[in-house]
Amino acid sequence: MIKILHTADIHLDSPLRSLALRNETLRDHIQSATRQAFARIIDTALAEGVAALLIAGDLFDGAQRGAKTAAFLSGQIERLRAAGIAVFYIKGNHDAENPITGEVALPDNVHVFDGRGGKVRLGDTEIWIHGVSFTGRHAPDSLLPKFAAPVPGAVNIAMLHSSLAGAVGHDTYAPCSVEDLAALGFDYWALGHIHKRQVYRDAPWIVMPGIPQGRDIGEAGAKSATLLTIEAGQITVQEVPTSVVTFLLHDIDVTGAESDDEIRQRVRSALHALSASLAPGETVILRLTLAGRSARHWQVRRDADIWAETAVQIAEETGRLWVEKLCLALEAPSATAADTTATDEIARLMAQISTEAGFAAQALAEVEEVLAQLPPARRAALLPDEAAMSALVRDLAASGGTHVVALMKGASE
């Protein structure tokens, strides 16, 4: 029986966003999360006694990395070398632009595949590892023609960094289809690039392990690597946990809550229960949503900043939960025609005004004035096209109108 560990998209030293810049208590822990996740991968490799670690691209995050990163990486791989564990590595689009990948002399247990492709036998086993690296930041064409045929009578594992036929949130790199991969005759495709774990097929195995450490709420959920067990020529796989910080979307239902004290108690009970369910040492960063129908609907919306800080403090009581953002998905109590007030009429008028061309043009101009203060690259990342800008203006108008109504309806207290 032989075990192999497959990971990808480590993005070593990639900055975790959100709380990393706002919360001093978490800053150091968050900024070192990708390193801690990689160290956990090494720990798992040693504990499982694997024969090899496969890194299917994007070990690094970008061009601006220094000597500390190189020293950390070499130190971790030396731990594998001391245990006789081989490392096979293909460069992805982020690695190809990183000077470290071409300058650091990694320990001699690491085989880095080049852009021409190749294959390497794993020790004295009948297992062959095949791989092709990126040679630049972009790979608009398929890399499959660079793979040699599988070795007859052996277990053949192929490493590829690819967006496959395309994925939301990912640029197209080394495009190919799952059917293309299956047709080539390899037993296991060790993929990388798409940050969400996916097992596309099990005959042959085609596996995207996902990012081992999420970096923001868009990469929510626990992350993992993939452990292969090869016995009598047959492969089985299982997930192994890797992330040290987990981003999580979490809703709390406050339906029927009649007082602020009751809402606070529901938040406290929910967060303490969530904390108790976590694995030892696990830290969770929440995007928390208060949902449901409550008589305190307008007062909570009016005091949204206070409730956000309240949620932060309750979460910090647990020592394991941190609130990145509080969202409100509350509904007002059901109203009858007799309940209609002047504020309801104002709300209706504001909703009409927000759709008028003159208002929309003025709102757009004001948003553009604010965004002009941002660096061009950051502006382009936030709003890549005209449709995104229009959607932002609409969202701001709607949320602004709701806030004004909340201030008026909550003013009676």
N, C-alpha and C positions, 0 to 999 in steps of 0.2 A: 504494500500500500504506500502510495506517494501522495503528499499534499503540496499544493501550490496556492499562494495567495495572490489575488488579482485586485489591483486598485488603479485609480486614474484621477486626474483633475484635482490634485492635491493643492495646487496654487499656493505653494509654500510662501508664507509671510504675506499673503493677500490680506489687506486690512478688512476686518469685519466692520460693517457699517452700522449706523443708528447709535446705540448706546456707547459705542467706543469713543465717541467724541464728546459725550455729554455726562457720563457718569464716571467719576474718578475711581470709585470703588471697583468697578468692573474693568476699567481700561486695560490694565496689564493682563488680566486673565483673558479678555477678549482678543487683544492684539497677538497673544501667543497661541491662540486656539488652533491655527493650522499646524503649527509645530507640535503641539500636544497630540493632535489627531494623528500626525505622522508617527510620532513616538509610540502611540497606541497600536498602530499598524505593525511596527517593528516588534512590540511586545507580543502581539498575537502570533506573528510569524515564529518567534522563539518558543512561545508556549505550545504551539501546535506542532512544532518540529517540521516545518515545511522544508521542501527541497529548494524552492525558488519563490521569489517575489517578482511579480509582473507589474510594471508601472506603464500604463498605456497612455502616456502623454500628459502634458501640462503639469509636470512636477513643479515648475516655477510659475510665477504669475505675470511677470513682465520684465522689462529691461532694467528697472532701477532696483537692483539687489546688490548686497555687498558681501564682505568677507565673513561676517557673522553667520549669514545664511549658508555659505559654503562650508564653514567649519561645523555647523550644526548637522548639515546633511552628511558630511563625511563621517562624523562621529556616530550617527545612527546606523549608517551602512557598515561601519566597522564592527558594530555589534553583530550584524548578520554574518560578516566575514569570519568572525571568531567562531561562529557556530557552523561554518561550512555551508551557508545558505547563499545561493546564487541570486543575482538581481538582473533582470532583463528590462531594458528601458527603451521606449521609442519617444522621440520628441514630437510634441504637438505644436499647435500654432503659437502658444505663449512661450514655449521653450525655444522655438526657432528664433525668436526675437530677443532672447535673453543671453547676455554675454557670458554669464556664469557657466552655462551648459557647454560652452566651447573652451573654457579656460581652466576649470577645476579638474585636477587629476583625481578622479574618484577611485576608491579602493579597487583592487584587481578582481574582485568577485562580481563587478558590474560589467555587463555587456550592453553597449549602446548601439542599437541598429542605426545604420546611416540611411540616406535618402535613396540609395540604390536597392535596399532590401537585402535580406539574407536569412539564413537559418542556422541554429546552433543546437547541438545535442546537449541535453541536460545530463551531465555526468556520464555514467555508464548505463543509463536507463535507455529504454526504447521510447523516449519522449523527445520530440523536437519542437523547439520554439522558433517561430518565424516572425519577422517584423519589418516594418518600413517606417522611417521617420520623415517628418516634414523637413524640408530644406529652407523654408521661408515662412513668413507669416500667413500666407494664403496658399491654399491647395484647391484650385477650382475644378481640377479633374480627378477622376477616380485613381486611387493608388493600387487597385487590385492587379493591374497588369504587371506590377513589380514583384508580386509574390510567386515564388517557385512552386512547383507542384508538391503536394504532401509526400512525405517519405512512406513508401509502401510498407505495410506490416507494423507501423509504429503509431503512437498517439501523437497527433499533430495539433499544436496550439498556435494560432495566428493572432498577432497583436496589431491593432489598427486604431488610429485616432480619426474619427469620422462623424459627421453630422447625419450619416445615412441619407435618407431621402428628404431630410429637413426636419427641424424641430423648432417649436416656438421659443423665441428668446435666444436662439443660437444661429450664427451665420453659417452659410453653407461651406463645408470643408470636406474634401475628399469624398464627394457624393457617391453613394452606391445604395443598392436595396438589400433588404434581408435575403431576398431570393438570390441575388448575386452572390452573397456570402455563402449561403447554403450550398450553392452549386459547385463550389471550388473543392469540396472534399475534405476540409479540415474538421477536426473533432470538436474544437472549442475556439470561438472567436472572443478574444479578450479586447473589448472595445473601450474607448474613452471619448470624451468631448461633451456629451450631453450629461447634465448634472443631476438628472433624475434617474434613479435605478430602474432598470428594465431588463427582464429576461424575455427576449424576442422569440427564441425557440429553444427546445431541449434536444432536438435531433436534427442537425448538430446543435450543440449549445452555442447560443449567440447572446452574450451578456454585456450590458452596460452597467458597471457597478455604481455609478453616480458619484457625486462629490463626497469625500469622506468627512468634510466639515462644512456645514452650511455657513453662508456669510451674511445673510440678511433674511428678512421675513419672506422674501421671494423664494428662498431655498429652505422652507419650513420642514420640520420633521426630523426624526433621528436618522443619521447617516451610517453607512456601512461599507465594508469591503466584501469581496466574495472569495470564499474558501473552496478550492477544488480538491476532491479526494479521488484519486485514480487507482483502481484496483481491478486487476485482470482485464485491463484495456477499457474499462468502463468508467465514466466520469459522473460523479454526483457533486452538487454544489450546495452551499449554505451561506447565509448572510452572517457576518460578524460585525458587531458594533464598533464604530470608530470615533464618532463625534463626541467632543467634550462640552460643547455648548450647543443646545438645541433651540432653534427658533420654532415657535408654536403659535398657531391661531386658536384662541380659546373664547367661547361664548359663555356668558352667565345670564340666565333667564331671571328677570326681576318682575315677571308678570304678577300682578296683584299686590305688589308692595305698596303700602299706604303711607310710609314715612321714610325719611332719610336713614333713620336708624335701621330699619328693616333692610333697606338696600345695602347699607354697609355690612350688615351681618351676613347677607347672602354672598357678597363679594368675599368676605373673610372666610366663610365656610368653604366656598368653592376653591379658593386659592390654597387653603391649608390642606384640603383633600387632595388637590393636584400635587402639592409638594410631597405628601406622604406616599404618593404612587410612584415617585421617581426612583430610578436606580441609584445606588450609593455614588456620591460624587458628581451626579449629573446636575448641570446648571441649565435653566430654561429661561429664555427671553420671550416674553409674551406680547402679542398684539391682542389686547383684550377688548371684547365687545359686550356692552350691556344691551340686552335685547328683551323684547316683550312689551306688554301693555301695562302701563303703570299710571296711577293718579299723579305721580311726581314727574311725569314726562317733561313738562315745560320747565320746571324748576331745575331738573338735572341738566337739560340743555342750556339753560341760562348760566348755570354754574359749572360748565364743562371743565374749565381749568382746575377748579377745586376738586372735582371728582377725579380728574386725571392724577392729581397729586395724591389724593386719598388712595387710589388704586396702587400707585407706586409704593406708598408707605406700607400698605397692608401686605403687598408682595414681598417687600424687604423684610418683614417680620419672619418670614419662613427661612431666610438665609439662602434660598436656592432659586427663587423666582424674581424676575425683574421685568417690569412693564416697559416696553418700548413705545407703546402708543395705546391710548384708550379711544375706542370708536363707540359711537352711539347709534344703535339701530332700534330705538324705542318708538313705540306707537302711543299716541294720545288716547285717553279713554274714549269710548264710543260717544258721539255727540248726536243730539236730535236737532231738528230744525229750530226748536225753541231755544236751544243753547247757543245759537249763532250770535256772535258779538262783533263789535267794531273791529277788533283785532283780526277776526276771521276774514272780514271784508278787506282789510289792509293786506293780509296775506295773499288773498286772491288777486288783488291788484298788482302786488309785487311780482307774483308769478307771471302775470300777463306782460308786465313791463319788461321782465327779463328776457322775453322772446322777441321784443321789438328790435328792428335793425339799428336804430339810433343808439339804443342802450348797449346793444352787443358791440357796436363799433367803439364806443367810448370805453367799455370794459376791456376790450381787446387792447386798446392803446395803453391803458393803465397797466395791464399785466405785462405787456411788452416793455414798458418803461422800467418795471421792477426787474424783469428777467435780464435786461441789458446790463445790470450790475454783476451778473454771474460771468465766470470765465466761459469763452465760447464752447469749449469741449463739454463742460458741465451742462450748459444750456442745450446743446445738441442731444446729449444723452437723456435729459429730462423730457424734451419735446422734439422728437425726431422729424415731425412733419406738421403740416397745417392742420390736419385732422386732430392731432394731439393737442395743439394749441386751442382749437375751438372747444374741445372737450373740457380742457382745464377751465376756460372762461365760463362755460355752462355750470360746471361743478362749483366753482367759486360763487357764482351768482345764486345758485340754489342753496348752498350752505350759508351764505350771508343772509339771505332772506329768512331762512329758518332761525338763525341766531337772533335777528331783529324781532321776530314774532315771539321767540322764547323770552327775550328781555321784557316785552310788553306783557305777555301772559303771566310771567313770574313776578311782575312788579307789585302785585297785590300783597305780597308777603313783606 
